[in-house]
Amino acid sequence: MDKYCFIGYGSMAKMLIDGFLKTGALKAEELVVSTRTKSKLMELENKWPGIHTEINNGEAVKGCKYVFLCVKPLDIKDVLAEIKPLLRDDTHLISIAACVTIKDLESEFSGRITKIIPTFISEVEEGITLVCHNSRFESDSRNNIEELLGAISSVKNIKEENFEIAADLTSCAVGFIAAIFQEFIEAGIRQSTLTREEAEGMVRSTLYGTAKLLQAKDISFNETISRVATQGGITEEGVKVLQKGLPFVFDTVLEKTLEKHDKVKTIVRNQFNREP
Ligand SMILES: NC(=O)c1ccc[n+]([C@@H]2O[C@H](COP(=O)([O-])OP(=O)(O)OC[C@H]3O[C@@H](n4cnc5c(N)ncnc54)[C@H](OP(=O)(O)O)[C@@H]3O)[C@@H](O)[C@H]2O)c1
């Protein structure tokens, strides 16, 4: 039986572990999880009987073929230093950390590495997990991890150079969409006597229906706009405002997130003592 180790049990690791177990893609006995806080491990053991937990990362990776690194980018180097002597030639390292490149990881481990960016909406088995493998694979072993991720999401292989923007469009986007519609709700409340609950309910239902329509009917965003914003109508007035203001907003969103990525990447690269 191949074993799967998760180092770090935060928001994303929890989503992945719950998803793999809920869908039956993995069994509790196949998992070993380590994190810094003992109480979180006890909670996990109660939730998924049979799961093995460890407070020590080195102990956790022993005997595991797949090792998921689920800590924050700036913690990756320390975790790798701790587990490096225990990784085997056939270990498959899977990093979910933004801003940590395959080159960073390869400077510490010469085996199989996959970088992934999951998304919070895979908690409901939706969304896209971005994937990029290093060059150390035969195709079938790449498929194992893609199949596993496929139990909770769609899986999209992309070039590492596109990871940041693609992560904005798939993973950060969940927060962006929530932020956009939060503002829409606030405006609705400011300009009416609707309660927050009423306004939120309306937007939530409309958002869900719009996503369902786009997906189920496979119609484009532009077609959706033209179907609703008929010429000379009321929606058209609002769409014009959005089309004027939003290109600047979204260009700035991407510029700012890329800036942040670059900053963190530089710190990580320095931690790994790598040249640019
Ligand atoms: N949040 C997202 O939507 C998202 C999406 C895609 C990718 N990511 C990536 O996912 C990674 C984790 O993000 P997150 O949101 O899950 O963060 P998080 O909730 O803060 O979880 C990080 C976890 O790492 C643990 N940890 C830190 N240092 C450790 C060490 N030395 N040994 C063992 N465990 C350690 C922490 O343990 P304690 O709790 O015990 O302190 C915590 O459980 C990040 O690298 C991020 O870039 C996040």
The ligand as a Tripos MOL2 file, in Angstrom:
@<TRIPOS>MOLECULE
LIG
   48    52     1     0     0
SMALL
NO_CHARGES

@<TRIPOS>ATOM
      1 N1         -5.4320   29.3090    0.8840 N.am      1 LIG1
      2 C1         -5.5720   29.0970   -0.4260 C.2       1 LIG1
      3 O1         -6.6460   29.3090   -1.0300 O.2       1 LIG1
      4 C2         -4.4160   28.4960   -1.2160 C.ar      1 LIG1
      5 C3         -4.6270   28.1560   -2.5380 C.ar      1 LIG1
      6 C4         -3.5940   27.5560   -3.2480 C.ar      1 LIG1
      7 C5         -2.3740   27.3310   -2.6370 C.ar      1 LIG1
      8 N2         -2.1800   27.7140   -1.3440 N.ar      1 LIG1
      9 C6         -0.8670   27.4180   -0.7310 C.3       1 LIG1
     10 O2         -1.1110   26.4620    0.2780 O.3       1 LIG1
     11 C7         -0.1280   26.5820    1.3000 C.3       1 LIG1
     12 C8         -0.8150   26.4990    2.6320 C.3       1 LIG1
     13 O3         -1.7740   27.5190    2.6980 O.3       1 LIG1
     14 P1         -2.9340   27.4920    3.7620 P.3       1 LIG1
     15 O4         -3.9030   28.5350    3.3540 O.co2     1 LIG1
     16 O5         -3.3970   26.0970    3.9720 O.co2     1 LIG1
     17 O6         -2.1130   27.9970    5.0510 O.3       1 LIG1
     18 P2         -2.4040   27.7370    6.6020 P.3       1 LIG1
     19 O7         -3.8490   27.5340    6.8290 O.co2     1 LIG1
     20 O8         -1.6840   28.7950    7.3510 O.co2     1 LIG1
     21 O9         -1.6690   26.3410    6.8630 O.3       1 LIG1
     22 C9         -0.2950   26.2090    6.9600 C.3       1 LIG1
     23 C10        -0.0360   25.0210    7.8500 C.3       1 LIG1
     24 O10         1.3570   24.7590    7.8870 O.3       1 LIG1
     25 C11         1.6850   24.3230    9.1720 C.3       1 LIG1
     26 N3          3.1340   24.4710    9.4000 N.ar      1 LIG1
     27 C12         3.8800   25.5900    9.3580 C.ar      1 LIG1
     28 N4          5.1820   25.3040    9.5830 N.ar      1 LIG1
     29 C13         5.2440   23.9670    9.7660 C.ar      1 LIG1
     30 C14         6.2940   23.0740   10.0270 C.ar      1 LIG1
     31 N5          7.5670   23.4830   10.1570 N.pl3     1 LIG1
     32 N6          5.9980   21.7610   10.1460 N.ar      1 LIG1
     33 C15         4.7170   21.3110   10.0300 C.ar      1 LIG1
     34 N7          3.6810   22.1080    9.7730 N.ar      1 LIG1
     35 C16         3.9350   23.4260    9.6520 C.ar      1 LIG1
     36 C17         0.8520   25.1800   10.0780 C.3       1 LIG1
     37 O11         0.7560   24.5210   11.3080 O.3       1 LIG1
     38 P3          0.0220   25.1130   12.6090 P.3       1 LIG1
     39 O12        -1.4030   25.3570   12.1930 O.co2     1 LIG1
     40 O13         0.1200   24.0040   13.5560 O.co2     1 LIG1
     41 O14         0.7320   26.3660   12.9750 O.co2     1 LIG1
     42 C18        -0.4680   25.2190    9.3100 C.3       1 LIG1
     43 O15        -1.2830   24.1260    9.6560 O.3       1 LIG1
     44 C19         0.5910   27.9090    1.0740 C.3       1 LIG1
     45 O16         1.9050   27.6250    0.6440 O.3       1 LIG1
     46 C20        -0.2050   28.6010   -0.0230 C.3       1 LIG1
     47 O17         0.6600   29.2680   -0.9230 O.3       1 LIG1
     48 C21        -3.1790   28.2660   -0.6030 C.ar      1 LIG1
@<TRIPOS>BOND
     1     1     2 1
     2     2     3 2
     3     2     4 1
     4     4     5 ar
     5     4    48 ar
     6     5     6 ar
     7     6     7 ar
     8     7     8 ar
     9     8     9 1
    10     8    48 ar
    11     9    10 1
    12     9    46 1
    13    10    11 1
    14    11    12 1
    15    11    44 1
    16    12    13 1
    17    13    14 1
    18    14    15 2
    19    14    16 1
    20    14    17 1
    21    17    18 1
    22    18    19 2
    23    18    20 1
    24    18    21 1
    25    21    22 1
    26    22    23 1
    27    23    24 1
    28    23    42 1
    29    24    25 1
    30    25    26 1
    31    25    36 1
    32    26    27 ar
    33    26    35 ar
    34    27    28 ar
    35    28    29 ar
    36    29    30 ar
    37    29    35 ar
    38    30    31 1
    39    30    32 ar
    40    32    33 ar
    41    33    34 ar
    42    34    35 ar
    43    36    37 1
    44    36    42 1
    45    37    38 1
    46    38    39 2
    47    38    40 1
    48    38    41 1
    49    42    43 1
    50    44    45 1
    51    44    46 1
    52    46    47 1
@<TRIPOS>SUBSTRUCTURE
     1 LIG1         1 GROUP 0 **** ****
